[in-house]
Amino acid sequence: MRTVPESQLRQFSAAALIAIGSAPDIAGVVADSLVDANLMGHDSHGVLRLPWYVAHARSGQVLPAARPSLVASSGATAQVDGRLGWG
């Protein structure tokens, strides 16, 4: 099995998400989350999911350009509308 450097995997994942319409800042956060999951040993939630993310974006089930918005906030709780974005 080939080992891919962490930085290269982050770049590739972010580039794939940008290519389907995510803003660079959002793509970076999502890519980091995927790679971090792999590094923590949670491979089922890592970059293995990238093809699934792309497929769901292409089918309209996820809107890659969506930005979450704060709906309500009260003390230690908040209601966030993810707007069908990554989550």
Backbone as ProteinMPNN parsed JSONL, in Angstrom:
{"seq_chain_A": "MRTVPESQLRQFSAAALIAIGSAPDIAGVVADSLVDANLMGHDSHGVLRLPWYVAHARSGQVLPAARPSLVASSGATAQVDGRLGWG", "coords_chain_A": {"N_chain_A": [[0.843, -1.174, 0.0], [0.498, 2.231, -0.775], [1.867, 5.089, 0.81], [0.672, 8.29, 1.451], [1.783, 11.571, 1.835], [0.686, 13.628, 4.542], [0.256, 16.427, 4.074], [0.015, 16.504, 1.303], [-2.279, 14.996, 0.94], [-4.161, 16.609, 2.209], [-4.082, 18.854, 0.5], [-4.906, 17.701, -1.956], [-7.507, 16.818, -1.285], [-8.792, 19.233, -0.594], [-8.567, 20.563, -3.063], [-10.183, 18.927, -4.671], [-12.686, 19.427, -3.542], [-12.942, 22.172, -3.975], [-13.042, 22.12, -6.74], [-15.603, 21.187, -7.187], [-17.159, 23.256, -6.394], [-16.941, 24.355, -3.798], [-16.007, 27.002, -1.593], [-12.632, 28.119, -1.127], [-11.902, 28.438, 1.648], [-13.857, 26.979, 3.036], [-13.539, 24.49, 1.824], [-10.996, 23.87, 2.736], [-11.41, 23.529, 5.504], [-13.142, 21.312, 5.52], [-11.539, 19.406, 4.194], [-9.413, 19.257, 6.014], [-10.772, 18.154, 8.196], [-11.438, 15.62, 7.207], [-8.888, 14.461, 6.729], [-7.794, 14.655, 9.299], [-9.469, 12.88, 10.649], [-8.596, 10.443, 9.569], [-5.97, 10.471, 10.581], [-6.461, 10.185, 13.262], [-7.25, 7.634, 13.4], [-9.786, 6.994, 12.603], [-10.708, 5.85, 10.084], [-13.001, 5.302, 8.584], [-14.329, 7.673, 8.505], [-12.73, 9.358, 7.17], [-10.707, 10.423, 4.382], [-11.695, 8.51, 2.768], [-14.325, 9.075, 2.429], [-14.42, 11.068, 0.541], [-15.047, 10.551, -2.313], [-17.774, 10.013, -1.977], [-18.69, 12.462, -0.998], [-18.26, 14.074, -3.264], [-19.976, 12.832, -5.12], [-22.468, 13.258, -3.889], [-22.594, 16.022, -3.967], [-22.654, 16.464, -6.72], [-25.114, 15.327, -7.311], [-26.836, 17.051, -6.108], [-27.599, 16.703, -3.496], [-26.025, 17.761, -1.571], [-24.935, 21.062, -1.122], [-22.2, 22.468, -2.246], [-21.261, 25.119, -2.164], [-22.567, 26.297, -0.105], [-22.941, 28.236, 2.871], [-22.97, 27.984, 6.342], [-25.387, 29.416, 8.616], [-26.064, 31.361, 11.528], [-28.911, 30.89, 13.33], [-30.222, 31.197, 15.796], [-29.169, 32.075, 19.099], [-28.416, 31.281, 22.417], [-27.053, 31.61, 25.355], [-25.395, 28.742, 26.179], [-26.165, 27.353, 23.958], [-26.918, 26.977, 20.461], [-28.589, 27.543, 17.375], [-28.098, 26.416, 14.21], [-28.281, 26.899, 10.751], [-27.48, 24.769, 8.32], [-27.803, 24.909, 5.616], [-27.805, 22.917, 3.643], [-25.138, 22.38, 3.252], [-21.759, 21.186, 3.774], [-21.394, 18.959, 6.518]], "CA_chain_A": [[0.0, 0.0, 0.0], [1.255, 3.473, -0.89], [1.639, 6.102, 1.839], [0.6, 9.637, 0.895], [2.063, 12.549, 2.886], [-0.487, 14.337, 5.063], [0.064, 17.716, 3.405], [-0.442, 16.223, -0.056], [-3.652, 14.526, 1.056], [-4.975, 17.803, 2.511], [-4.15, 19.651, -0.732], [-5.726, 16.987, -2.929], [-8.897, 16.821, -0.833], [-9.299, 20.598, -0.743], [-8.692, 20.845, -4.502], [-11.357, 18.205, -5.172], [-13.884, 20.135, -3.058], [-12.991, 23.447, -4.706], [-13.428, 21.806, -8.119], [-17.057, 20.977, -7.273], [-17.868, 24.467, -6.043], [-16.728, 24.871, -2.44], [-15.055, 28.106, -1.43], [-11.373, 27.598, -0.595], [-11.855, 28.356, 3.106], [-14.705, 25.861, 3.453], [-12.888, 23.27, 1.349], [-9.877, 23.606, 3.632], [-11.929, 23.003, 6.773], [-13.654, 19.956, 5.27], [-10.386, 18.548, 3.905], [-8.715, 19.039, 7.281], [-11.579, 17.235, 9.006], [-11.299, 14.274, 6.646], [-7.528, 13.966, 6.975], [-7.645, 14.49, 10.748], [-10.159, 11.641, 11.018], [-7.653, 9.362, 9.253], [-4.828, 10.51, 11.493], [-6.924, 9.736, 14.577], [-7.601, 6.228, 13.315], [-11.195, 6.85, 12.229], [-10.621, 5.817, 8.628], [-14.332, 5.287, 7.964], [-14.793, 9.054, 8.419], [-11.639, 10.115, 6.576], [-10.741, 10.723, 2.949], [-12.522, 7.473, 2.146], [-15.621, 9.701, 2.159], [-14.321, 12.1, -0.5], [-15.877, 10.242, -3.489], [-19.178, 10.147, -1.561], [-18.96, 13.903, -0.946], [-18.341, 14.559, -4.646], [-21.207, 12.286, -5.711], [-23.627, 13.934, -3.303], [-22.605, 17.385, -4.489], [-23.081, 16.4, -8.127], [-26.541, 14.97, -7.37], [-27.626, 18.109, -5.485], [-27.937, 16.385, -2.11], [-25.201, 18.683, -0.787], [-24.605, 22.27, -1.877], [-20.826, 22.741, -1.834], [-20.997, 26.546, -1.958], [-23.372, 26.781, 1.023], [-22.294, 28.689, 4.107], [-23.919, 27.897, 7.451], [-25.735, 30.686, 9.248], [-26.574, 31.287, 12.884], [-30.335, 31.212, 13.379], [-30.514, 31.686, 17.141], [-28.136, 31.768, 20.075], [-28.873, 31.553, 23.769], [-26.134, 31.029, 26.328], [-24.525, 27.647, 25.743], [-26.742, 26.652, 22.817], [-27.092, 27.745, 19.232], [-29.264, 26.872, 16.276], [-27.372, 26.747, 12.985], [-28.839, 26.386, 9.503], [-26.37, 24.33, 7.484], [-28.131, 25.234, 4.223], [-27.446, 21.754, 2.822], [-23.701, 22.347, 3.016], [-21.009, 20.116, 4.44], [-21.73, 18.978, 7.94]], "C_chain_A": [[0.893, 1.243, 0.0], [0.888, 4.425, 0.243], [1.688, 7.476, 1.188], [0.875, 10.622, 2.03], [0.792, 13.335, 3.262], [-0.759, 15.632, 4.305], [-0.472, 17.523, 1.985], [-1.904, 15.777, -0.055], [-4.6, 15.686, 1.357], [-5.168, 18.643, 1.25], [-5.067, 19.006, -1.757], [-7.197, 17.056, -2.55], [-9.514, 18.199, -0.991], [-9.506, 20.941, -2.218], [-9.909, 20.153, -5.097], [-12.637, 18.931, -4.763], [-14.043, 21.492, -3.741], [-13.476, 23.208, -6.127], [-14.925, 21.573, -8.268], [-17.848, 22.145, -6.701], [-17.723, 24.998, -4.639], [-15.763, 26.05, -2.476], [-13.778, 27.538, -0.812], [-11.334, 27.47, 0.929], [-12.693, 27.188, 3.63], [-14.069, 24.537, 3.031], [-11.728, 22.886, 2.263], [-10.324, 23.008, 4.954], [-12.41, 21.567, 6.596], [-12.502, 18.998, 5.011], [-9.607, 18.241, 5.184], [-9.464, 18.044, 8.155], [-11.437, 15.797, 8.515], [-9.924, 13.681, 6.964], [-7.305, 13.742, 8.475], [-8.332, 13.214, 11.23], [-9.254, 10.443, 10.727], [-6.513, 9.312, 10.261], [-5.198, 10.039, 12.898], [-7.355, 8.274, 14.569], [-9.052, 5.949, 12.981], [-11.313, 6.855, 10.702], [-11.978, 5.832, 7.934], [-14.909, 6.693, 7.824], [-13.721, 9.964, 7.811], [-11.819, 10.34, 5.089], [-11.443, 9.631, 2.142], [-13.876, 8.056, 1.733], [-15.586, 10.701, 1.004], [-15.119, 11.758, -1.764], [-17.382, 10.366, -3.189], [-19.572, 11.619, -1.535], [-19.139, 14.456, -2.361], [-19.635, 14.08, -5.299], [-22.435, 12.998, -5.178], [-23.719, 15.398, -3.748], [-23.116, 17.399, -5.928], [-24.569, 16.089, -8.259], [-27.438, 16.032, -6.743], [-28.033, 17.827, -4.051], [-27.153, 17.241, -1.128], [-24.908, 19.876, -1.689], [-23.218, 22.746, -1.441], [-20.519, 24.213, -1.569], [-21.742, 27.109, -0.756], [-22.496, 27.192, 2.2], [-23.326, 28.606, 5.229], [-24.214, 29.28, 8.023], [-26.309, 30.428, 10.636], [-28.019, 31.754, 12.884], [-30.694, 31.821, 14.725], [-29.385, 31.267, 18.071], [-28.642, 32.168, 21.454], [-27.936, 30.869, 24.753], [-25.234, 29.98, 25.718], [-25.065, 26.895, 24.538], [-26.855, 27.58, 21.614], [-27.847, 26.888, 18.229], [-28.6, 27.365, 14.993], [-28.09, 26.117, 11.805], [-27.663, 26.042, 8.597], [-26.585, 24.568, 6.003], [-27.718, 24.148, 3.227], [-25.965, 21.703, 2.456], [-23.064, 21.162, 3.724], [-21.313, 20.147, 5.925], [-21.415, 17.738, 8.68]], "O_chain_A": [[1.911, 1.291, 0.69], [-0.286, 4.548, 0.592], [2.63, 7.794, 0.462], [0.257, 10.518, 3.089], [-0.043, 13.653, 2.416], [-1.902, 15.898, 3.933], [-1.314, 18.293, 1.524], [-2.671, 16.141, -0.947], [-5.709, 15.742, 0.826], [-6.277, 19.091, 0.961], [-5.905, 19.677, -2.359], [-8.045, 17.323, -3.402], [-10.641, 18.322, -1.471], [-10.516, 21.546, -2.577], [-10.597, 20.728, -5.941], [-13.571, 19.034, -5.559], [-15.16, 21.908, -4.048], [-14.241, 24.009, -6.663], [-15.467, 21.742, -9.36], [-19.065, 22.05, -6.536], [-18.334, 26.014, -4.311], [-14.832, 26.09, -3.28], [-13.84, 26.573, -0.05], [-10.789, 26.496, 1.449], [-12.282, 26.492, 4.558], [-14.065, 23.575, 3.798], [-11.509, 21.705, 2.531], [-9.69, 22.086, 5.469], [-12.12, 20.705, 7.426], [-12.486, 17.891, 5.55], [-9.192, 17.104, 5.409], [-8.849, 17.184, 8.786], [-11.329, 14.868, 9.316], [-9.819, 12.54, 7.413], [-6.695, 12.749, 8.871], [-7.824, 12.54, 12.126], [-9.155, 9.528, 11.545], [-6.138, 8.24, 10.736], [-4.343, 9.55, 13.637], [-7.772, 7.736, 15.595], [-9.505, 4.807, 13.063], [-11.931, 7.742, 10.113], [-12.092, 6.325, 6.811], [-15.883, 6.885, 7.096], [-13.797, 11.187, 7.926], [-12.942, 10.435, 4.594], [-11.744, 9.821, 0.964], [-14.498, 7.572, 0.788], [-16.641, 11.135, 0.54], [-15.83, 12.633, -2.258], [-18.159, 10.777, -4.05], [-20.654, 11.986, -1.992], [-20.069, 15.221, -2.618], [-20.315, 14.861, -5.965], [-23.35, 13.309, -5.94], [-24.817, 15.939, -3.885], [-23.919, 18.254, -6.299], [-25.215, 16.534, -9.208], [-28.663, 15.936, -6.829], [-28.743, 18.63, -3.445], [-27.571, 17.424, 0.016], [-24.662, 19.711, -2.884], [-23.078, 23.36, -0.383], [-19.595, 24.517, -0.813], [-21.568, 28.28, -0.419], [-21.464, 26.583, 2.482], [-24.44, 29.107, 5.079], [-23.395, 30.194, 7.925], [-26.954, 29.409, 10.879], [-28.316, 32.881, 12.487], [-31.387, 32.836, 14.791], [-28.733, 30.244, 17.863], [-29.216, 33.241, 21.638], [-28.031, 29.659, 24.956], [-24.412, 30.276, 24.851], [-24.478, 25.892, 24.131], [-26.883, 28.804, 21.748], [-27.75, 25.661, 18.24], [-28.546, 28.565, 14.725], [-28.464, 24.945, 11.85], [-26.933, 26.931, 8.159], [-25.649, 24.443, 5.213], [-27.328, 24.447, 2.098], [-25.581, 21.065, 1.476], [-23.749, 20.26, 4.206], [-21.471, 21.213, 6.519], [-21.661, 17.658, 9.884]]}, "name": "protein", "num_of_chains": 1, "seq": "MRTVPESQLRQFSAAALIAIGSAPDIAGVVADSLVDANLMGHDSHGVLRLPWYVAHARSGQVLPAARPSLVASSGATAQVDGRLGWG"}
